[in-house]
């Protein structure tokens, strides 16, 4: 799933290419992908693109006051073409869910792999009309996201810090991958309870949060959309690297599996050398 750094890179990628262009047409290959009905897709036809921005993991294309907002979810992606085919995209077995055709013949497809369809697009006059955006917490790279604010947000939280970092209503834009990376940099167990963290640990976590995301944004900047997935994987320290050596201490990276996801961590760096219980494996061994 694209997270804040990749979404910001896609924003920059699109902003450069859409500058001075208008939307020629918006073509639906999956009618379920568009979650709104007013304004209709025809409303953006011929509309100049005024800007591209990000709200957490949501991308927002402002076309003369109508916003095309989309969330790529777990298996969605953006596929750019300098020259789209002249034929109109049709519903069918193609992974294409939505096509945006631009005034110079270029454009992009929103695609989604697999059978579980979660990619979502919206046409709205105000991005706050999108329910997911209306509920978003603060952006962790915003100037007003200070250490003092972060401290106050953690107070009284009886939630494991891994889950809290992934909660979009708490902080916007961080998902499974970067929460693993942030906690590794902070040398903090993913199961630590947020509201019980010592002040110096909160300071370390805040610095890890900002530095990890800032570094990932810089690493993704300027890369074409088709290279962002590989660049993200290459930059991971522990996420999706189960069984490989930790780049800091050399211990093996371990995993805790859940029903539909998993987390990765280094026991030496993060849990005092103690492996965390893997609930799924524990059930299998009974």
Beta strands, then each sheet from edge to edge (+ up, - down):
strand 1: 22-28
strand 2: 47-55
strand 3: 58-63
strand 4: 66-71
strand 5: 76-81
strand 6: 96-102
strand 7: 107-112
strand 8: 120-124
strand 9: 138-139
strand 10: 171-172
strand 11: 253-257
strand 12: 262-266
sheet 1: 5+ 7- 6+ 1- 2+ 3- 4+ 8-
sheet 2: 9+ 10+
sheet 3: 11+ 12-
end
